Amino acid sequence: MKPREKIRKAFAFEEVRPTPYSVWYDHETMLRLDKYYGGNAWQARFDDAILRLIIDWEPQEPIDENHYRDVHGSVWKRGETPHIIRPVLEKPRLEGFSIPDYTPFLHQAVTPPENIHEPLPKLGFNDARALIEKEKANKIVIVQFSCGLFECSWMIRGFEDLFVDLLKNPSFCHDLYDMLLERHLQLVDELLKLGADGIIFVDDYGDQRGVLIGPDLWRQFIKPRLAKLYERVQQSGKWAFQHTCGNVFDIIPDFIDIGLDVLQSLQPEAMPVYEIKQHFGNELCLWGGLGTQQLLPKGTPEEIRAEIRRLRRELGRGGGYCFSSSKPLMKDVPVENAVAFIEETLNPTPYEC
């Protein structure tokens, strides 16, 4: 079977062996592996079941060499981790504020990457359409929708102030989320024209401890609007994927309730991934699960190989699973660990299968 057939069966909760996989890594890791293998031919050995594309739609207006303004009007300071220094809404009031139509930004010219694995390709609309047509006979192709409702709201209002508003100014927050939902539905409608197999919504709801705003506030402000986004995708016969980092164990039943097809990331440092499979693996497809925070950078090659076998064996049981790391392999992963990940992924043992 082609990877596309394998993953479609797996996402229909049919057990598929070897377990379907997808692989991703950052630019520096790619260069280190090129050096280790003596070239880039190792990349051609992969036959990922899922190809994930980013359609670049988030313009940045330069202010000076250290600052820029985002699509909503908030001012950010550049750096390894950019951060907001002045949100566009400094008070919880919407008078005179509007959210721009995002869809024109989808059609901006973007220089395509030379390597579609590096680490997630950012493409222009037409380049994405062409790549989807080329690849979808062999694998399923999804397009990334970032940033989500929650992240956009704190980018507009400021992180801490948004948290206060959720408790003290709920009417303002509901109005803001309704405005964002309208724009995000427009984005979904435009992205569906690409002909991909699904859309992956990207919105980090959790930290290592749990849901950032707590399950109750998430259910009040995010859940009903997220349900409308999933519904819009599924009305077109496509899959709805959700990426979220951190511990979202408490709201997994809510994802199922509003019809999510595939939950991605599954950080084992934050959530018990095997318990997720045990409790929810018959209702929700899972993608990810190999730790990039502890195991890949700090474990031994033998430990990495053993965990890959366990994930593919146990989470793959009964279908509903695509193996991957929870994040891309990054520069803190020793090359011997990255090689162990690659070779074990490509060469599953009979015990694993």
C-alpha positions as CSV (number, residue, x, y, z in Angstrom):
1,M,0.0,0.0,0.0
2,K,1.0,3.6,-0.6
3,P,1.4,5.7,2.5
4,R,-1.9,7.5,1.6
5,E,-3.8,4.2,1.7
6,K,-2.1,3.2,5.0
7,I,-2.9,6.4,6.8
8,R,-6.5,6.5,5.5
9,K,-7.0,3.0,6.9
10,A,-5.3,3.9,10.1
11,F,-7.5,7.0,10.5
12,A,-10.5,4.8,9.9
13,F,-9.4,2.8,13.0
14,E,-8.0,-0.1,11.0
15,E,-4.8,-1.6,12.3
16,V,-2.0,-1.0,9.9
17,R,1.5,-2.5,10.2
18,P,4.1,-1.1,10.0
19,T,2.5,1.9,11.7
20,P,2.3,4.9,9.4
21,Y,4.8,7.7,10.2
22,S,5.8,11.3,9.4
23,V,9.1,12.9,10.1
24,W,10.2,16.5,10.6
25,Y,13.3,18.3,11.6
26,D,14.8,21.8,11.6
27,H,17.4,23.2,9.2
28,E,20.4,22.7,11.5
29,T,19.5,19.1,12.2
30,M,19.1,18.5,8.5
31,L,22.6,19.9,7.8
32,R,24.2,17.8,10.6
33,L,22.5,14.7,9.2
34,D,23.7,15.5,5.7
35,K,27.2,15.6,7.1
36,Y,26.7,12.3,8.9
37,Y,25.3,10.5,5.9
38,G,27.7,12.1,3.4
39,G,25.0,13.9,1.5
40,N,21.2,14.4,1.4
41,A,20.2,11.0,-0.1
42,W,19.0,9.9,3.3
43,Q,16.0,12.3,2.9
44,A,14.7,10.4,-0.1
45,R,14.4,7.2,2.0
46,F,11.4,8.7,3.8
47,D,7.9,8.0,2.5
48,D,5.8,10.0,5.0
49,A,2.1,9.3,5.3
50,I,1.3,13.0,5.9
51,L,2.7,16.1,4.3
52,R,2.0,19.3,6.2
53,L,2.2,22.6,4.5
54,I,2.1,26.1,5.9
55,I,0.4,28.7,3.7
56,D,2.1,32.0,4.6
57,W,-0.6,34.6,5.6
58,E,0.9,36.5,8.6
59,P,2.5,39.6,7.2
60,Q,5.0,41.6,9.4
61,E,5.4,45.3,8.9
62,P,8.9,46.4,9.8
63,I,9.2,49.3,12.2
64,D,12.9,49.3,12.7
65,E,15.6,46.5,12.8
66,N,14.4,45.4,16.3
67,H,10.6,45.8,16.0
68,Y,7.7,45.0,13.7
69,R,3.9,45.3,13.6
70,D,1.8,42.2,13.1
71,V,-1.3,41.8,11.0
72,H,-3.6,43.1,13.8
73,G,-1.5,46.1,14.7
74,S,0.3,44.9,17.8
75,V,4.0,45.8,18.1
76,W,6.6,43.1,18.7
77,K,10.3,43.0,19.6
78,R,12.4,40.7,17.5
79,G,14.6,38.1,18.9
80,E,14.9,34.3,19.2
81,T,11.6,34.4,21.0
82,P,9.7,37.6,19.8
83,H,7.4,39.1,22.3
84,I,4.7,41.8,22.3
85,I,5.7,45.2,23.7
86,R,2.5,47.1,22.8
87,P,-0.8,45.3,22.0
88,V,-3.1,46.9,19.5
89,L,-5.9,47.0,22.1
90,E,-4.4,48.5,25.3
91,K,-7.9,48.6,26.8
92,P,-10.8,46.0,26.6
93,R,-12.7,48.1,24.1
94,L,-13.5,47.3,20.4
95,E,-14.7,50.7,19.3
96,G,-12.8,51.7,16.2
97,F,-11.0,48.4,16.0
98,S,-11.4,45.9,13.1
99,I,-9.7,42.7,12.1
100,P,-8.4,42.8,8.6
101,D,-9.5,40.3,6.0
102,Y,-6.7,37.7,6.1
103,T,-7.4,36.0,2.7
104,P,-5.5,38.5,0.5
105,F,-2.3,37.7,2.4
106,L,-2.6,34.1,1.3
107,H,-1.9,35.1,-2.3
108,Q,1.3,37.1,-1.6
109,A,4.4,35.9,-3.4
110,V,6.5,33.5,-1.3
111,T,9.9,32.0,-2.3
112,P,9.4,28.2,-1.9
113,P,11.9,26.2,0.1
114,E,14.3,23.9,-1.7
115,N,13.4,21.1,0.7
116,I,9.8,20.4,1.7
117,H,10.9,18.8,5.0
118,E,12.7,22.0,6.2
119,P,11.2,22.1,8.8
120,L,7.7,22.9,7.6
121,P,7.5,24.5,4.2
122,K,6.0,27.9,4.0
123,L,4.5,28.3,0.5
124,G,2.5,30.7,-1.5
125,F,-1.0,29.7,-2.5
126,N,-0.2,28.6,-6.1
127,D,2.9,26.8,-5.1
128,A,1.0,24.9,-2.4
129,R,-1.8,24.0,-4.9
130,A,0.8,22.6,-7.3
131,L,2.6,20.6,-4.6
132,I,-0.7,19.2,-3.3
133,E,-1.6,18.0,-6.8
134,K,1.8,16.4,-7.1
135,E,1.9,14.6,-3.7
136,K,-1.7,13.7,-2.8
137,A,-1.7,10.5,-4.9
138,N,1.0,9.1,-2.5
139,K,0.2,10.7,0.9
140,I,-2.4,12.8,2.5
141,V,-1.6,16.5,2.4
142,I,-2.8,19.0,5.0
143,V,-2.4,22.8,5.2
144,Q,-1.6,24.6,8.4
145,F,-3.9,27.2,9.9
146,S,-2.0,29.3,12.3
147,C,-2.5,31.2,14.6
148,G,-5.7,30.1,16.1
149,L,-8.5,31.9,17.9
150,F,-6.9,31.8,21.3
151,E,-3.4,32.9,20.2
152,C,-4.8,35.7,18.0
153,S,-6.8,37.0,21.0
154,W,-3.8,37.4,23.2
155,M,-1.8,38.8,20.3
156,I,-4.4,41.5,20.0
157,R,-4.9,42.2,23.7
158,G,-1.7,41.1,25.3
159,F,-1.1,37.8,27.1
160,E,-1.8,38.7,30.7
161,D,-4.5,41.3,30.0
162,L,-6.4,38.8,27.9
163,F,-6.4,36.4,30.9
164,V,-7.8,39.1,33.1
165,D,-10.4,40.0,30.5
166,L,-11.7,36.5,30.3
167,L,-12.7,36.8,34.0
168,K,-13.6,40.5,34.3
169,N,-14.7,41.5,30.8
170,P,-16.4,38.4,29.3
171,S,-18.7,40.4,27.0
172,F,-15.7,42.0,25.4
173,C,-14.0,38.7,25.0
174,H,-17.1,37.1,23.4
175,D,-17.3,40.0,20.9
176,L,-13.6,39.7,20.1
177,Y,-13.8,36.0,19.5
178,D,-16.9,36.4,17.3
179,M,-14.9,38.9,15.2
180,L,-12.0,36.4,15.0
181,L,-14.2,33.5,14.1
182,E,-15.7,35.4,11.1
183,R,-12.2,36.0,9.8
184,H,-11.0,32.5,10.4
185,L,-14.0,31.0,8.7
186,Q,-13.1,33.1,5.7
187,L,-9.5,31.7,5.8
188,V,-10.9,28.2,6.0
189,D,-13.0,28.7,3.0
190,E,-10.0,30.0,1.0
191,L,-7.7,27.2,2.1
192,L,-10.3,24.6,1.1
193,K,-9.9,25.7,-2.5
194,L,-6.4,24.2,-2.5
195,G,-7.8,20.7,-2.6
196,A,-5.8,19.3,0.4
197,D,-7.1,16.4,2.4
198,G,-7.5,18.5,5.6
199,I,-6.7,21.6,7.6
200,I,-4.6,21.6,10.8
201,F,-5.6,24.3,13.2
202,V,-2.6,25.5,15.3
203,D,-3.4,27.0,18.7
204,D,-1.5,26.2,21.9
205,Y,-4.0,25.7,24.7
206,G,-1.8,24.2,27.3
207,D,1.4,24.4,29.2
208,Q,3.1,21.6,31.1
209,R,0.5,21.7,33.9
210,G,-2.8,21.9,32.0
211,V,-5.0,24.2,30.0
212,L,-3.7,27.7,30.2
213,I,-7.1,29.4,30.9
214,G,-8.5,26.3,32.5
215,P,-11.1,23.9,31.0
216,D,-14.1,25.9,32.0
217,L,-13.1,29.2,30.3
218,W,-11.9,27.2,27.3
219,R,-15.3,25.6,27.0
220,Q,-17.0,28.9,27.4
221,F,-15.0,31.0,24.9
222,I,-13.1,28.6,22.5
223,K,-15.0,25.4,22.2
224,P,-18.2,26.6,20.5
225,R,-16.3,28.6,18.0
226,L,-13.8,25.9,17.3
227,A,-16.7,23.5,16.6
228,K,-17.8,25.9,13.8
229,L,-14.4,25.8,12.3
230,Y,-14.2,22.0,12.4
231,E,-17.7,21.8,10.9
232,R,-16.8,24.1,8.0
233,V,-13.8,21.8,7.1
234,Q,-15.8,18.6,7.4
235,Q,-18.7,19.9,5.4
236,S,-16.2,19.8,2.5
237,G,-15.4,16.2,3.1
238,K,-12.0,17.0,4.7
239,W,-10.3,16.1,7.9
240,A,-10.0,18.6,10.8
241,F,-6.6,18.3,12.6
242,Q,-5.7,20.2,15.8
243,H,-2.2,21.0,16.9
244,T,-1.8,22.1,20.5
245,C,1.2,21.9,22.7
246,G,1.1,21.2,26.4
247,N,-1.2,19.3,28.6
248,V,-4.8,19.3,27.2
249,F,-5.8,16.0,28.7
250,D,-8.8,17.5,30.5
251,I,-10.4,18.8,27.2
252,I,-9.8,15.8,25.0
253,P,-13.4,14.7,25.5
254,D,-14.4,18.2,24.3
255,F,-12.4,17.8,21.2
256,I,-14.2,14.5,20.5
257,D,-17.6,16.2,21.3
258,I,-17.1,18.8,18.6
259,G,-15.9,16.3,16.1
260,L,-12.1,16.7,15.9
261,D,-10.6,14.0,13.6
262,V,-6.9,14.1,14.6
263,L,-5.1,15.5,17.6
264,Q,-1.4,16.3,17.0
265,S,1.7,16.9,19.1
266,L,1.0,14.6,22.1
267,Q,3.8,15.9,24.2
268,P,4.7,13.0,26.6
269,E,6.5,15.4,28.9
270,A,3.1,17.1,29.5
271,M,0.5,14.3,28.9
272,P,0.2,10.5,29.5
273,V,0.1,9.5,25.8
274,Y,-0.6,5.8,26.5
275,E,-3.5,6.8,28.8
276,I,-4.9,8.9,26.0
277,K,-4.8,5.9,23.7
278,Q,-6.4,3.8,26.3
279,H,-9.2,6.2,27.1
280,F,-9.8,7.9,23.8
281,G,-8.1,5.9,21.1
282,N,-11.3,4.5,19.7
283,E,-12.9,7.9,19.1
284,L,-10.0,10.3,18.2
285,C,-7.0,9.7,15.9
286,L,-3.6,10.6,17.3
287,W,-0.4,11.9,15.7
288,G,2.9,12.4,17.5
289,G,4.0,11.2,20.9
290,L,7.8,10.9,20.8
291,G,9.3,13.4,23.2
292,T,11.5,16.2,21.9
293,Q,12.0,17.8,25.3
294,Q,13.6,15.0,27.2
295,L,14.0,11.8,25.3
296,L,15.4,12.9,22.0
297,P,17.9,15.4,23.4
298,K,18.9,13.6,26.6
299,G,18.1,9.9,26.1
300,T,20.4,7.3,24.6
301,P,20.0,5.9,21.1
302,E,18.8,2.6,22.7
303,E,16.2,4.3,24.8
304,I,14.9,6.2,21.7
305,R,14.7,3.0,19.6
306,A,12.8,1.3,22.4
307,E,10.3,4.1,22.8
308,I,9.7,4.3,19.1
309,R,8.9,0.6,19.1
310,R,6.5,0.9,22.0
311,L,4.7,3.9,20.5
312,R,4.2,2.2,17.2
313,R,3.2,-1.1,18.8
314,E,0.8,0.2,21.4
315,L,-0.6,3.4,20.0
316,G,-0.8,1.7,16.6
317,R,-2.9,-1.1,18.0
318,G,-6.4,-0.9,16.5
319,G,-5.4,1.9,14.2
320,G,-6.1,5.6,14.8
321,Y,-2.4,6.6,15.0
322,C,0.4,8.2,13.0
323,F,3.8,8.0,14.5
324,S,6.0,11.1,14.8
325,S,7.9,13.2,17.2
326,S,5.8,15.8,19.0
327,K,8.0,18.6,17.7
328,P,10.7,18.7,15.0
329,L,14.1,17.3,15.7
330,M,16.0,20.4,16.7
331,K,19.6,21.5,17.3
332,D,19.7,20.1,20.9
333,V,19.3,16.5,19.6
334,P,22.7,14.8,19.3
335,V,23.3,13.5,15.9
336,E,23.6,9.9,17.1
337,N,20.1,10.3,18.6
338,A,18.7,11.8,15.4
339,V,20.2,8.8,13.5
340,A,18.6,6.3,15.9
341,F,15.3,8.0,15.3
342,I,15.7,7.9,11.5
343,E,16.9,4.3,11.3
344,E,14.3,3.0,13.7
345,T,11.5,4.8,11.9
346,L,12.6,3.5,8.6
347,N,13.3,-0.1,9.7
348,P,10.6,-1.3,12.1
349,T,11.3,-4.5,13.8
350,P,9.0,-7.6,13.6
351,Y,8.4,-7.2,17.3
352,E,7.2,-3.7,16.8
353,C,5.0,-4.6,13.9
